């Protein structure tokens, strides 16, 4: 199993460069970064986990800029977003950012996508809340058109369309980088995964033995290759038993949560997670 990490990187935490180097030196597989463009000070949307919104949500670094720094100082470390709020982006600009980072990193990028939870943040981007999922689907379609080998038009049902265009660079693996959809299990989420993604990022990773059979059934019904479905539990607090359970469910990568702390705090947390990367066969 590949052991990756995620962290809320801010202007107060360890830097992307220092963290990326430490992860690669210690044998971790990847670094995934979340996204919030801003957090409106006056907000009625509750924090999904309950209680007050943690400080780090209001101070996040831009994930693509931070991951570019990480890519520049590593050779093998996989890079990912967890998640990109696609509906809040100009899709033509986002397609260029994604393809450029994937190209410059040698194909190391995973595009985690999500629909968001903060209504006020989305509204500031002109997103109508009830259509944000359909808007995301259309913007993924538009980006795939720009990533296609030849100029390809895309006509959107929601949001913007694009005429056949020359757009370079292209994602390294051809067609698109790996795309994973984050969120809680359910028919709507699973429909999106089967329609345009390579797999699922279940936040926290709980309940996979119950929910994965439904996703796999829907995946096969959509004509997708059963062996191609990727499931990457995200923001996991690990135990050996939990990771062994993921292996039993066919999981090949897990993303562990790091604290949003300074360099000393984060490196100490990595020391505590070394046990999970030192012996990758322990979960088999």
C-alpha positions in Angstrom: 0.0 0.0 0.0 1.2 3.5 -0.8 1.2 5.9 2.2 0.5 9.5 1.2 -0.3 12.5 3.3 -2.4 15.6 3.4 -2.1 18.8 5.4 -3.6 22.3 5.7 -0.6 24.2 4.5 -0.8 27.9 5.5 1.4 30.9 6.0 2.0 29.7 9.6 2.9 26.1 9.0 5.9 24.2 7.7 6.7 25.3 4.1 5.9 23.2 1.0 9.6 22.8 0.2 10.6 21.5 3.6 7.6 19.2 3.9 8.0 17.7 0.4 11.7 17.0 0.9 11.0 15.3 4.3 8.2 13.2 2.8 10.3 11.9 -0.1 13.3 11.3 2.2 11.2 9.2 4.5 9.5 7.1 1.8 6.0 8.6 1.8 4.3 8.2 -1.6 2.5 11.6 -2.0 1.3 15.0 -0.8 -2.3 16.1 -1.3 -3.4 19.7 -0.5 -6.9 21.1 0.1 -8.3 24.3 -1.3 -10.4 27.2 -0.1 -9.9 30.5 -2.1 -11.3 32.5 0.9 -13.7 32.1 3.8 -16.3 34.9 4.0 -16.3 36.4 7.5 -20.1 36.5 7.7 -21.2 32.9 7.1 -24.3 30.9 7.9 -23.0 27.6 6.5 -22.0 25.4 9.4 -18.6 23.7 9.6 -19.3 20.1 8.5 -17.4 18.6 11.4 -19.2 20.7 14.0 -18.0 23.5 16.2 -15.9 26.4 15.2 -14.1 26.5 11.9 -10.4 25.8 12.5 -8.1 28.7 11.9 -6.2 27.0 9.1 -9.2 27.1 6.8 -8.9 30.8 6.6 -5.2 30.9 5.8 -4.7 28.1 3.2 -2.0 28.4 0.5 -3.0 28.1 -3.1 -2.6 24.3 -3.7 -1.2 24.6 -7.2 1.4 27.1 -6.3 2.4 25.1 -3.2 2.5 21.8 -5.1 4.7 23.4 -7.8 7.2 24.2 -5.1 7.0 20.6 -3.9 7.4 19.3 -7.4 10.6 21.4 -7.9 12.4 19.9 -5.0 11.4 16.2 -5.4 11.7 13.5 -8.0 9.3 10.7 -7.0 6.7 12.3 -4.6 3.2 12.1 -6.0 1.2 15.4 -5.9 -2.5 15.9 -5.5 -5.3 18.2 -4.6 -7.8 17.1 -1.9 -9.9 18.7 -3.2 -10.0 21.3 -6.0 -13.3 23.1 -5.9 -13.7 23.0 -9.7 -16.9 25.1 -9.8 -15.1 28.0 -8.3 -12.5 28.1 -11.2 -12.4 29.4 -14.7 -12.2 26.0 -16.4 -9.9 27.1 -19.2 -7.4 28.6 -16.7 -7.7 25.6 -14.5 -7.1 23.2 -17.4 -3.9 25.1 -18.1 -2.7 25.0 -14.5 -3.4 21.3 -14.1 -1.7 20.3 -17.3 1.3 22.6 -16.6 1.9 21.2 -13.2 1.4 17.6 -14.4 3.8 18.3 -17.3 6.5 19.9 -15.2 6.3 17.2 -12.5 6.6 14.4 -15.0 3.0 13.2 -14.7 2.9 13.1 -10.9 -0.4 14.9 -10.4 -3.7 13.6 -9.2 -6.6 16.0 -9.5 -8.9 15.5 -6.6 -12.2 17.3 -7.2 -15.1 18.2 -4.9 -18.3 20.2 -4.8 -17.7 22.2 -1.6 -19.6 22.8 1.6 -19.4 26.6 2.0 -22.3 28.3 0.3 -21.0 31.8 0.9 -17.6 31.0 -0.6 -19.3 29.5 -3.7 -21.7 32.4 -4.1 -18.7 34.8 -4.2 -17.6 32.9 -7.3 -21.0 33.2 -8.9 -21.9 29.6 -8.3 -25.6 28.7 -7.9 -25.5 26.2 -5.1 -28.0 23.7 -6.4 -26.2 23.4 -9.8 -22.7 23.2 -8.5 -22.4 19.4 -9.2 -23.6 19.7 -12.7 -21.3 22.7 -13.2 -18.4 20.6 -12.0 -19.3 17.8 -14.4 -19.4 20.3 -17.3 -16.1 21.9 -16.4 -14.4 18.6 -16.2 -15.7 17.8 -19.7 -14.4 21.2 -20.9 -11.0 20.5 -19.5 -10.9 17.1 -21.0 -11.6 18.7 -24.4 -8.7 21.1 -23.9 -6.4 18.2 -22.9 -7.4 16.1 -25.9 -4.7 15.4 -28.5 -6.4 17.4 -31.2 -8.5 20.6 -31.0 -11.9 19.5 -29.6 -14.9 21.7 -28.9 -17.1 21.2 -25.9 -20.7 22.4 -25.5 -21.7 22.8 -21.9 -25.2 22.3 -20.4 -24.1 24.3 -17.3 -21.5 27.0 -17.4 -19.1 27.8 -20.2 -18.4 26.0 -23.5 -15.2 26.1 -25.5 -14.5 26.1 -29.2 -11.9 23.7 -30.7 -8.6 25.1 -29.5 -4.9 24.6 -29.4 -4.0 24.1 -25.7 -0.6 22.9 -24.5 1.0 21.3 -22.5 -1.0 18.1 -22.3 -1.2 15.9 -19.2 1.6 13.3 -19.3 -0.5 10.1 -19.3 -2.7 11.3 -22.1 -6.3 12.5 -22.0 -6.2 13.7 -18.4 -4.4 13.3 -15.1 -5.8 10.8 -12.6 -9.1 12.3 -11.4 -10.6 11.3 -8.1 -13.9 12.7 -6.7 -14.0 13.4 -2.9 -17.1 13.2 -0.7 -19.5 11.0 1.2 -21.0 7.9 -0.2 -24.3 8.2 -2.1 -26.0 7.7 -5.4 -25.3 11.3 -6.7 -21.6 11.1 -5.8 -21.2 7.6 -7.3 -22.9 8.8 -10.5 -20.3 11.5 -10.9 -17.4 9.1 -10.2 -18.7 6.7 -12.8 -19.3 9.4 -15.4 -15.9 11.2 -15.5 -13.5 10.1 -12.8 -10.9 7.4 -12.1 -12.2 6.7 -8.6 -13.2 8.0 -5.2 -11.6 9.8 -2.3 -13.8 8.8 0.7 -13.1 11.4 3.4 -12.1 9.7 6.6 -12.4 6.3 4.9 -15.1 4.9 7.2 -17.7 2.3 6.1 -15.9 1.1 2.9 -17.1 -2.5 3.4 -20.7 -1.3 3.2 -20.4 1.4 0.5 -17.8 -0.1 -1.9 -20.1 -2.9 -3.3 -22.6 -0.3 -4.4 -19.9 1.9 -6.1 -18.4 -1.2 -7.8 -21.9 -2.3 -9.0 -22.6 1.2 -10.4 -19.1 1.4 -12.0 -19.6 -1.9 -13.9 -23.1 -0.9 -14.9 -21.7 2.2 -16.5 -19.4 0.0 -18.6 -16.2 0.9 -16.7 -13.4 -1.7 -16.3 -13.8 -3.2 -12.8 -10.0 -3.4 -12.4 -9.6 0.3 -13.1 -11.6 1.7 -10.2 -9.3 3.5 -7.7 -10.4 4.1 -4.1 -8.1 6.3 -2.0 -9.2 6.9 1.6 -8.4 10.5 2.5 -7.5 12.4 5.7 -7.2 9.2 7.6 -6.0 8.9 11.2 -4.2 5.5 10.9 -4.0 2.3 12.9 -2.4 -0.9 11.6 -5.8 -2.7 11.7 -7.5 0.1 9.8 -4.9 0.0 7.0 -5.1 -3.8 6.9 -8.9 -3.5 6.4 -8.3 -1.1 3.5 -6.0 -3.6 1.8 -8.8 -6.3 2.2 -11.1 -3.8 0.4 -8.7 -3.6 -2.5 -7.2 -0.2 -1.6 -3.7 0.5 -2.9 -3.2 4.0 -1.5 -4.2 5.8 1.6 -3.8 9.5 2.5 -2.9 10.2 6.2 -3.8 13.5 7.9 -0.9 15.7 9.2 -1.4 18.5 11.7 -1.4 22.1 10.5 1.6 22.9 12.5 5.0 24.4 12.3 8.1 22.5 11.1 8.9 20.9 14.5 5.3 19.8 15.0 4.9 18.3 11.5 8.2 16.5 11.5 7.4 15.0 14.8 4.1 13.8 13.4 6.0 12.2 10.5 8.2 10.4 13.0 5.1 8.9 14.5 3.9 7.8 11.0 7.2 6.2 10.0 6.0 2.8 11.2 3.4 2.8 8.4 5.9 3.3 5.6 8.9 1.3 6.9 7.3 -2.0 6.3 4.8 -1.8 3.4 4.1 -5.6 3.5 2.7 -5.5 7.0 -0.8 -4.9 5.8 -0.9 -7.7 3.2 
